Amino acid sequence: MLAQTIGALCGRRRVRVPRQMTDGVVTLRCYRYTDLPQLYPLVHPEVVWHANGMVQHETPSFTAFCLWMLTTFPLAYVIEVGEHSRRSVGFVGIYNLTLGQHLWVSMAILQPADRRQGYGHRALSLLLANLAQHKVVDVVYADVLKTNEPSQRLCARLGFVPAGEEATRLRLVKCLR
């Protein structure tokens, strides 16, 4: 109570985003350090290299992968599917978060066999609904590779619109209010 009162006096707001969200098929769960060894074998090297704007030259080490996850995404969710025996199929990372204003989101469905199953759409829909419900931010940004047409279509179906472009990426934006 005291922290909320002091925060209010200082003009800071406090927002709580659920640590776990589910729609019955897909569950988003805040990732833990213990998830990293499970995610690492699922990540194709090009995911890390493209995300960092680098040219792929070798498989990143487990240490490099952990550093990338921990420094890039201060808040991330593991995407799990299944009712009883859940399995991880990807993650949603949040970065450049300014409460009440904007954040950037990145999502990866890691194995090709798990793509085009609706998991990404459900996960991102779930996250966007919770961000809007809890009034975390007004605007969500996403960068999508120009060559990744399925991700561009997914974002368009969720209401993202073009906001600019770089050499290899499109910048997309969605207003939550």
Wavefront OBJ file of the C-alpha trace (Angstrom):
o trace
v 0.000 0.000 0.000
v 2.766 2.426 0.929
v 4.661 1.657 -2.267
v 1.530 2.384 -4.317
v 0.960 5.672 -2.482
v 4.583 6.770 -2.960
v 4.452 5.635 -6.572
v 1.290 7.670 -7.145
v 2.895 10.755 -5.569
v 5.936 10.378 -7.816
v 3.781 9.944 -10.905
v 4.716 6.299 -11.389
v 2.096 3.761 -12.124
v 2.169 0.152 -11.227
v 0.996 -2.443 -13.696
v 0.647 -6.161 -13.225
v 0.693 -8.427 -16.213
v -0.271 -12.044 -15.537
v 2.621 -14.460 -15.173
v 0.533 -17.028 -17.027
v -2.220 -16.673 -19.626
v -4.172 -19.359 -21.433
v -6.954 -19.707 -23.955
v -7.352 -23.447 -23.409
v -5.078 -24.441 -26.292
v -2.071 -22.148 -25.924
v -0.512 -21.093 -22.633
v 1.900 -18.214 -22.203
v 4.038 -18.647 -19.108
v 6.774 -16.284 -17.932
v 9.992 -17.990 -18.759
v 12.463 -19.051 -16.107
v 16.169 -19.668 -16.340
v 15.397 -23.385 -16.242
v 13.512 -23.017 -19.571
v 16.625 -21.923 -21.435
v 18.142 -25.425 -21.802
v 14.804 -26.634 -23.216
v 14.483 -23.727 -25.662
v 18.088 -23.755 -26.897
v 17.906 -27.002 -28.921
v 14.726 -25.753 -30.599
v 16.268 -22.479 -31.792
v 17.683 -22.461 -35.278
v 20.865 -20.366 -35.479
v 19.358 -18.026 -38.070
v 16.745 -16.902 -35.522
v 19.463 -15.496 -33.254
v 21.596 -14.115 -36.089
v 18.687 -12.414 -37.905
v 17.372 -10.954 -34.656
v 20.751 -9.396 -33.979
v 21.263 -8.200 -37.552
v 24.259 -10.477 -38.052
v 25.336 -12.779 -40.831
v 25.121 -16.405 -39.816
v 28.522 -18.017 -39.590
v 28.183 -20.675 -36.906
v 25.764 -22.059 -34.367
v 25.615 -19.784 -31.326
v 26.752 -21.445 -28.132
v 24.368 -22.093 -25.271
v 26.042 -19.226 -23.403
v 25.531 -16.845 -26.351
v 21.888 -17.930 -26.613
v 21.325 -17.346 -22.870
v 22.975 -13.917 -23.023
v 20.832 -13.012 -26.020
v 17.592 -14.060 -24.302
v 18.428 -12.438 -20.961
v 19.685 -9.138 -22.353
v 17.239 -8.724 -25.227
v 13.987 -9.671 -23.498
v 13.511 -8.352 -19.961
v 10.100 -10.022 -20.080
v 9.418 -13.169 -22.085
v 6.838 -15.909 -22.191
v 7.255 -19.526 -23.225
v 4.527 -20.660 -25.611
v 3.225 -24.039 -24.487
v 0.592 -26.243 -26.122
v -1.330 -29.229 -24.838
v -3.680 -29.693 -21.943
v -2.040 -32.274 -19.721
v 1.485 -32.766 -20.989
v 2.478 -29.330 -22.204
v 5.323 -28.873 -24.617
v 7.162 -25.696 -25.526
v 6.814 -24.561 -29.129
v 8.281 -21.060 -28.939
v 8.464 -17.812 -27.052
v 7.180 -14.250 -27.069
v 9.688 -11.629 -25.978
v 8.915 -8.088 -24.865
v 11.504 -5.330 -24.995
v 11.820 -1.529 -25.128
v 8.926 -1.306 -22.676
v 7.818 2.127 -21.518
v 4.762 1.686 -19.277
v 1.706 3.544 -20.476
v 3.311 4.240 -23.838
v 4.761 1.465 -25.978
v 6.614 -1.815 -26.184
v 8.161 -4.013 -28.837
v 7.241 -7.644 -29.242
v 9.082 -10.501 -30.892
v 7.718 -13.991 -31.344
v 9.196 -17.239 -32.587
v 7.580 -20.589 -33.216
v 10.787 -22.543 -33.184
v 10.210 -25.803 -35.058
v 8.968 -25.725 -38.666
v 6.490 -28.554 -37.895
v 4.811 -26.322 -35.264
v 4.405 -23.371 -37.620
v 1.119 -22.703 -39.422
v -0.802 -24.498 -36.645
v -2.309 -21.304 -35.210
v -0.052 -21.265 -32.144
v 1.538 -17.915 -32.996
v -1.811 -16.266 -33.706
v -3.310 -17.538 -30.454
v -0.220 -16.566 -28.411
v 0.006 -13.050 -29.800
v -3.785 -12.545 -29.507
v -3.633 -13.643 -25.879
v -0.757 -11.287 -25.111
v -2.360 -8.306 -26.869
v -5.674 -8.860 -25.064
v -3.927 -8.942 -21.683
v -1.820 -5.867 -22.463
v -4.994 -3.967 -23.364
v -6.997 -5.301 -20.393
v -4.299 -4.323 -17.898
v -3.605 -1.000 -19.668
v 0.108 -1.713 -19.851
v 0.790 0.281 -23.036
v -1.067 2.161 -25.747
v 1.013 0.957 -28.699
v 2.733 -2.315 -29.633
v 5.464 -2.457 -32.290
v 6.853 -5.438 -34.162
v 9.620 -5.720 -36.737
v 9.123 -8.454 -39.327
v 11.612 -9.555 -41.964
v 10.474 -8.515 -45.440
v 10.978 -12.118 -46.559
v 8.717 -13.506 -43.814
v 5.319 -13.239 -45.506
v 3.517 -15.621 -43.100
v 4.463 -13.382 -40.143
v 3.381 -10.299 -42.057
v -0.037 -11.877 -42.714
v -0.337 -12.960 -39.071
v 0.359 -9.428 -37.852
v -2.081 -7.954 -40.386
v -4.847 -10.314 -39.163
v -4.181 -9.085 -35.610
v -4.547 -5.440 -36.642
v -0.920 -4.385 -37.079
v -0.345 -1.805 -39.812
v 2.874 -0.701 -41.528
v 4.686 2.151 -39.789
v 7.954 2.188 -41.716
v 10.624 -0.011 -43.160
v 14.325 -0.654 -43.027
v 16.551 -2.463 -45.492
v 15.451 -5.959 -44.450
v 12.510 -5.368 -42.086
v 9.051 -3.888 -41.968
v 8.052 -1.977 -38.869
v 4.467 -2.712 -37.842
v 2.345 -1.017 -35.185
v -0.896 -1.768 -33.361
v -2.769 0.717 -31.167
v -4.433 -0.909 -28.165
v -6.675 2.052 -27.240
l 1 2 3 4 5 6 7 8 9 10 11 12 13 14 15 16 17 18 19 20 21 22 23 24 25 26 27 28 29 30 31 32 33 34 35 36 37 38 39 40 41 42 43 44 45 46 47 48 49 50 51 52 53 54 55 56 57 58 59 60 61 62 63 64 65 66 67 68 69 70 71 72 73 74 75 76 77 78 79 80 81 82 83 84 85 86 87 88 89 90 91 92 93 94 95 96 97 98 99 100 101 102 103 104 105 106 107 108 109 110 111 112 113 114 115 116 117 118 119 120 121 122 123 124 125 126 127 128 129 130 131 132 133 134 135 136 137 138 139 140 141 142 143 144 145 146 147 148 149 150 151 152 153 154 155 156 157 158 159 160 161 162 163 164 165 166 167 168 169 170 171 172 173 174 175 176 177
